[in-house]
Amino acid sequence: MGRPTNVIVVTEHYRQLAQTFYQYQKRLGYVPESYKARFNYLNEFLQWLECKGTNDITSVTAPEISRYYEYIGTRPSKKDGGSLSSKTTHSHMRIVKDLFEMLLQQRQIKINPCSILKFYYPKDEAGSTRNIATQQEIQQLYEVTGTAQERAILSLAYGCGLRATELENCNIQDIRLREKILIVPKGKGNKKRIVPLSGGVIKDLSDYYYHEREALTQGRDYALNIENNQPAFMLHSRGGRMQDETYNKYLKRIINRTDNKALQEKEITIHSLRHSIATHLLEQGIPVEQVRLFLGHSQLETTQIYTHINQHQLKKMIHDDTQTIFAK
């Protein structure tokens, strides 16, 4: 992320606001290199407001922010004099959006002026789009499950947002049904996290554990299922700990039972279900920092990848859903 230079903010209120935002970014989990750059980008926005005669952040309107969007997209780069990339322009506006989200949380404003604005991530710079299932497609997967185990697999991968390796390492003791939580003792980077369980997920996991899991051992010694003295929660048909390739084999069977050809062609994997729940939570308006904690990301930037669905993909998702609805 490029950093604007020689940005001087005169208004004391704005200077204090920039410092507050700086600390806010640190609490959210941005890495130092990132929140320092974001601090500078914010100062450029505040300086622009000063030049326009707006010295009260609470009076900023959506049209003003739109004008800044136009300005930042056309001004020359302060680094080499060329035009700013679409990605850099998006980064500027992401910071503005986060600023007003902070003000809303602090109740300094009643309405976020950015809430009615869209700052689309550039298609050509978003990188390869992740394969995700729509919410309707997820529902279709649940509808065609044939066993409690299949529903439990979907609920662990999608409902809990577990990584493939976290699924493999999930033990009985990690799932606390009465407490309505799932503990990931060692996620990515050996970090522990606690995942809340919804009522539906609790039912799916309970049905599998109490009604099907015992039969999968087929009388074998439980020692076959123990890793580090802990029995695995999910067992394959031979009574052992289920591995990544087996999870994906089960998922493939479920997908093939649907009549949704588009879904079958998406190459959805177990890890795709994690991407899907992340996208769906953000689409539903869950704050990005809450999604970060749910997924176990150490940096907020990683979570924000899921906000970068290009508009072609989004329109296709909406079109597919609409076509399915009218086909019923």
C-alpha positions as a printed NumPy array, in Angstrom:
array([[  0.   ,   0.   ,   0.   ],
       [  1.568,   3.256,  -1.096],
       [  1.739,   6.072,   1.405],
       [  0.942,   9.711,   0.615],
       [  3.662,  12.102,   1.755],
       [  3.575,  15.662,   3.094],
       [  0.037,  15.303,   4.429],
       [ -0.555,  17.978,   7.054],
       [ -3.838,  18.164,   8.95 ],
       [ -4.443,  21.529,  10.632],
       [ -7.765,  21.076,  12.435],
       [ -7.154,  19.883,  15.998],
       [-10.366,  17.851,  15.997],
       [ -9.158,  15.962,  12.92 ],
       [ -5.697,  15.423,  14.353],
       [ -7.186,  13.865,  17.48 ],
       [ -9.539,  11.799,  15.332],
       [ -6.607,  10.429,  13.332],
       [ -4.879,   9.346,  16.539],
       [ -8.062,   7.661,  17.77 ],
       [ -8.396,   5.84 ,  14.466],
       [ -4.749,   4.779,  14.679],
       [ -5.365,   3.081,  18.04 ],
       [ -8.634,   1.622,  16.75 ],
       [ -6.763,  -0.06 ,  13.877],
       [ -4.254,  -1.566,  16.285],
       [ -7.042,  -3.062,  18.405],
       [ -8.672,  -4.565,  15.32 ],
       [ -5.543,  -6.544,  14.576],
       [ -3.888,  -4.82 ,  11.628],
       [ -0.157,  -5.392,  11.334],
       [  1.998,  -2.302,  12.128],
       [  3.01 ,  -1.722,   8.501],
       [ -0.629,  -1.661,   7.502],
       [ -2.167,   0.567,  10.157],
       [  0.629,   3.113,   9.761],
       [ -0.161,   3.347,   6.046],
       [ -3.879,   3.527,   6.799],
       [ -3.195,   6.361,   9.252],
       [ -1.514,   8.34 ,   6.468],
       [ -4.325,   7.591,   4.03 ],
       [ -6.859,   8.816,   6.574],
       [ -4.934,  12.054,   6.987],
       [ -5.205,  12.63 ,   3.256],
       [ -9.   ,  12.3  ,   3.486],
       [ -9.115,  14.688,   6.45 ],
       [ -6.872,  17.182,   4.633],
       [ -9.192,  17.006,   1.616],
       [-12.165,  17.792,   3.876],
       [-10.308,  20.791,   5.313],
       [ -9.649,  22.12 ,   1.815],
       [-13.373,  21.84 ,   1.087],
       [-14.212,  23.775,   4.241],
       [-15.616,  20.796,   6.169],
       [-14.135,  20.742,   9.659],
       [-16.69 ,  18.581,  11.459],
       [-16.497,  14.873,  10.662],
       [-20.037,  14.26 ,  11.919],
       [-21.438,  16.538,   9.21 ],
       [-19.867,  14.635,   6.291],
       [-22.447,  13.328,   3.829],
       [-22.549,  10.503,   1.309],
       [-22.29 ,  12.906,  -1.675],
       [-19.109,  14.393,  -0.189],
       [-17.59 ,  10.927,   0.175],
       [-18.554,  10.17 ,  -3.436],
       [-16.729,  13.313,  -4.551],
       [-13.658,  12.194,  -2.626],
       [-13.932,   8.825,  -4.368],
       [-13.834,  10.637,  -7.721],
       [-10.921,  12.779,  -6.572],
       [ -8.795,   9.897,  -5.314],
       [ -9.44 ,   7.934,  -8.483],
       [ -8.151,  10.72 , -10.698],
       [ -5.362,  12.387,  -8.74 ],
       [ -1.773,  11.543,  -9.78 ],
       [  0.341,   9.243,  -7.667],
       [  2.555,  11.117,  -5.222],
       [  5.184,   8.439,  -5.708],
       [  5.774,   8.481,  -9.461],
       [  3.265,  10.964, -10.893],
       [  1.289,   8.27 , -12.68 ],
       [ -2.341,   7.408, -12.07 ],
       [ -3.297,   5.485,  -8.958],
       [ -4.106,   1.822,  -9.402],
       [ -7.675,   0.664,  -8.875],
       [ -6.5  ,  -1.325,  -5.885],
       [ -4.932,   1.734,  -4.25 ],
       [ -8.102,   3.731,  -4.857],
       [-10.107,   0.957,  -3.22 ],
       [ -7.698,   0.975,  -0.247],
       [ -8.317,   4.694,   0.266],
       [-12.06 ,   4.197,   0.347],
       [-11.844,   1.156,   2.591],
       [-10.153,   3.364,   5.188],
       [-12.871,   6.005,   4.89 ],
       [-15.495,   3.307,   5.341],
       [-13.714,   1.949,   8.428],
       [-13.482,   5.455,   9.885],
       [-17.227,   5.959,   9.791],
       [-17.809,   2.457,  11.096],
       [-15.681,   3.424,  14.107],
       [-17.656,   6.641,  14.6  ],
       [-20.902,   4.679,  14.42 ],
       [-19.674,   2.209,  17.045],
       [-18.644,   5.11 ,  19.275],
       [-22.104,   6.676,  18.749],
       [-20.616,   9.897,  17.442],
       [-22.87 ,   9.523,  14.402],
       [-26.293,   7.908,  14.083],
       [-26.046,   6.942,  10.403],
       [-22.981,   5.783,   8.507],
       [-22.856,   7.869,   5.297],
       [-20.88 ,   5.058,   3.622],
       [-23.694,   2.57 ,   4.146],
       [-25.373,   3.535,   0.875],
       [-22.144,   3.668,  -1.128],
       [-20.325,   0.867,  -2.914],
       [-16.57 ,   0.824,  -3.46 ],
       [-16.045,  -2.229,  -5.622],
       [-12.794,  -4.128,  -5.516],
       [-11.18 ,  -4.106,  -9.012],
       [-11.895,  -7.256, -11.019],
       [ -8.546,  -7.411, -12.722],
       [ -6.608,  -7.021,  -9.459],
       [ -8.629,  -9.205,  -7.13 ],
       [ -6.626, -12.287,  -7.989],
       [ -8.22 , -15.637,  -8.522],
       [-11.732, -15.707,  -7.114],
       [-12.449, -18.371,  -4.569],
       [-14.989, -21.064,  -5.334],
       [-17.892, -20.464,  -3.011],
       [-21.403, -21.847,  -2.751],
       [-24.345, -19.485,  -2.47 ],
       [-26.564, -19.612,   0.596],
       [-29.232, -21.349,  -1.472],
       [-26.722, -23.943,  -2.654],
       [-25.667, -24.608,   0.937],
       [-29.314, -25.213,   1.781],
       [-29.549, -27.65 ,  -1.123],
       [-26.556, -29.58 ,   0.225],
       [-28.21 , -29.977,   3.617],
       [-31.461, -31.069,   1.972],
       [-29.862, -34.005,   0.131],
       [-27.766, -35.359,   3.015],
       [-28.523, -38.991,   3.703],
       [-26.995, -39.461,   7.156],
       [-26.384, -37.552,  10.364],
       [-22.676, -37.865,   9.65 ],
       [-23.023, -36.023,   6.341],
       [-24.918, -33.2  ,   8.036],
       [-22.267, -33.07 ,  10.766],
       [-19.537, -32.758,   8.134],
       [-21.334, -29.803,   6.552],
       [-21.886, -28.211,   9.954],
       [-18.232, -28.506,  10.947],
       [-16.888, -27.181,   7.631],
       [-19.565, -24.569,   6.894],
       [-21.388, -23.927,  10.175],
       [-18.147, -23.712,  12.176],
       [-15.879, -22.457,   9.375],
       [-13.117, -24.933,  10.201],
       [-10.032, -25.307,   8.047],
       [ -9.44 , -28.747,   6.525],
       [ -6.607, -29.486,   8.951],
       [ -8.779, -28.35 ,  11.866],
       [-11.442, -30.815,  10.763],
       [ -8.9  , -33.618,  10.69 ],
       [ -7.612, -32.765,  14.16 ],
       [-11.029, -32.274,  15.769],
       [-11.399, -34.513,  18.836],
       [-14.377, -35.447,  20.98 ],
       [-13.189, -33.274,  23.853],
       [-13.046, -30.214,  21.578],
       [-16.816, -30.181,  21.068],
       [-18.695, -28.895,  24.11 ],
       [-22.346, -29.342,  23.212],
       [-23.708, -28.207,  26.579],
       [-21.568, -25.086,  26.513],
       [-22.485, -24.528,  22.839],
       [-18.872, -24.059,  21.767],
       [-16.217, -25.825,  19.727],
       [-12.594, -25.38 ,  20.754],
       [ -9.837, -25.302,  18.16 ],
       [ -6.755, -26.006,  20.34 ],
       [ -4.226, -25.395,  17.583],
       [ -5.408, -23.493,  14.568],
       [ -3.156, -21.848,  12.013],
       [ -0.045, -20.583,  13.78 ],
       [ -0.845, -22.837,  16.752],
       [ -3.44 , -20.324,  17.927],
       [ -6.372, -21.463,  20.044],
       [ -9.859, -20.143,  19.354],
       [-13.423, -20.794,  20.459],
       [-16.187, -21.158,  17.885],
       [-19.818, -20.609,  18.99 ],
       [-22.276, -23.323,  17.937],
       [-25.722, -22.475,  16.611],
       [-28.752, -24.55 ,  17.516],
       [-28.747, -26.241,  14.113],
       [-25.065, -27.149,  14.336],
       [-25.536, -28.552,  17.848],
       [-28.365, -30.772,  16.614],
       [-26.334, -32.051,  13.656],
       [-23.284, -32.85 ,  15.771],
       [-25.41 , -34.454,  18.49 ],
       [-27.306, -36.666,  16.029],
       [-24.058, -37.963,  14.576],
       [-22.262, -38.454,  17.889],
       [-25.083, -40.171,  19.77 ],
       [-26.677, -42.16 ,  16.941],
       [-24.043, -42.987,  14.292],
       [-20.496, -42.612,  15.524],
       [-20.444, -45.76 ,  17.685],
       [-21.545, -47.93 ,  14.755],
       [-18.604, -46.715,  12.652],
       [-16.115, -48.384,  14.985],
       [-17.698, -51.751,  14.107],
       [-16.455, -53.218,  17.358],
       [-12.855, -52.155,  16.772],
       [-10.61 , -51.037,  19.578],
       [-10.882, -47.282,  20.163],
       [ -7.082, -47.16 ,  20.147],
       [ -7.359, -47.158,  16.352],
       [ -9.039, -43.773,  16.585],
       [ -6.725, -42.128,  19.083],
       [ -4.166, -39.482,  18.24 ],
       [ -2.192, -37.981,  21.113],
       [ -4.461, -39.953,  23.471],
       [ -7.536, -38.137,  22.173],
       [-10.283, -39.926,  20.202],
       [-11.285, -38.306,  16.922],
       [-14.78 , -36.862,  16.65 ],
       [-15.309, -37.77 ,  13.   ],
       [-14.601, -41.371,  11.957],
       [-14.458, -42.92 ,   8.49 ],
       [-16.186, -46.184,   7.57 ],
       [-13.305, -48.274,   8.937],
       [-13.434, -46.612,  12.33 ],
       [-10.353, -44.386,  12.002],
       [ -9.791, -40.64 ,  12.02 ],
       [-11.208, -39.05 ,   8.885],
       [ -8.652, -37.292,   6.68 ],
       [ -8.959, -34.382,   4.269],
       [ -9.397, -36.507,   1.134],
       [-12.184, -38.504,   2.788],
       [-14.022, -35.353,   3.853],
       [-13.899, -34.161,   0.249],
       [-15.09 , -37.544,  -1.002],
       [-18.153, -37.319,   1.249],
       [-18.798, -33.74 ,   0.133],
       [-18.547, -34.743,  -3.528],
       [-21.198, -37.398,  -3.   ],
       [-23.519, -34.865,  -1.409],
       [-23.001, -32.36 ,  -4.241],
       [-23.672, -34.994,  -6.894],
       [-27.045, -35.773,  -5.321],
       [-28.3  , -32.29 ,  -6.071],
       [-29.804, -31.423,  -9.429],
       [-27.776, -28.215,  -9.491],
       [-25.373, -28.54 , -12.435],
       [-23.851, -25.131, -11.741],
       [-22.951, -26.237,  -8.229],
       [-21.461, -29.482,  -9.514],
       [-19.247, -27.531, -11.909],
       [-17.896, -25.16 ,  -9.238],
       [-15.412, -27.686,  -7.842],
       [-16.473, -26.979,  -4.279],
       [-14.184, -28.531,  -1.668],
       [-14.364, -28.786,   2.115],
       [-12.205, -25.668,   2.37 ],
       [-14.57 , -23.875,  -0.036],
       [-17.275, -24.191,   2.627],
       [-15.09 , -22.097,   4.959],
       [-14.791, -19.459,   2.245],
       [-18.549, -19.64 ,   1.756],
       [-19.518, -19.031,   5.395],
       [-17.06 , -16.122,   5.579],
       [-18.614, -14.521,   2.514],
       [-22.171, -15.121,   3.727],
       [-21.498, -13.609,   7.157],
       [-20.117, -10.448,   5.576],
       [-23.038, -10.3  ,   3.122],
       [-25.386, -10.417,   6.115],
       [-23.697,  -7.383,   7.626],
       [-21.649,  -9.075,  10.347],
       [-18.735,  -6.722,  11.219],
       [-15.485,  -7.835,   9.608],
       [-13.668,  -7.958,  12.95 ],
       [-16.239, -10.441,  14.293],
       [-15.797, -12.586,  11.204],
       [-12.031, -12.417,  11.751],
       [-12.41 , -13.868,  15.248],
       [-14.802, -16.549,  14.005],
       [-12.37 , -17.673,  11.302],
       [ -9.289, -17.411,  13.485],
       [ -7.424, -14.933,  11.277],
       [ -4.54 , -13.176,  12.993],
       [ -4.784, -10.174,  10.678],
       [ -7.872,  -8.286,   9.569],
       [ -6.468,  -7.968,   6.048],
       [ -6.883, -11.715,   5.57 ],
       [-10.573, -11.522,   6.436],
       [-11.104,  -8.581,   4.105],
       [-10.171, -10.806,   1.158],
       [-13.719, -12.115,   1.383],
       [-15.134,  -8.649,   0.741],
       [-13.413,  -8.616,  -2.641],
       [-15.954, -10.648,  -4.589],
       [-15.921,  -9.135,  -8.051],
       [-19.217,  -7.872,  -9.386],
       [-19.341, -10.389, -12.228],
       [-19.339, -13.229,  -9.716],
       [-21.876, -11.484,  -7.492],
       [-24.251, -10.818, -10.383],
       [-23.918, -14.427, -11.504],
       [-24.767, -15.641,  -7.997],
       [-27.881, -13.446,  -7.919],
       [-28.864, -14.543, -11.437],
       [-28.468, -18.226, -10.58 ],
       [-30.542, -17.834,  -7.43 ],
       [-33.269, -15.981,  -9.318],
       [-33.39 , -18.565, -12.084],
       [-33.702, -21.355,  -9.528],
       [-36.509, -19.571,  -7.692],
       [-38.561, -18.988, -10.857],
       [-37.92 , -22.55 , -12.015],
       [-39.769, -23.934,  -8.983]])
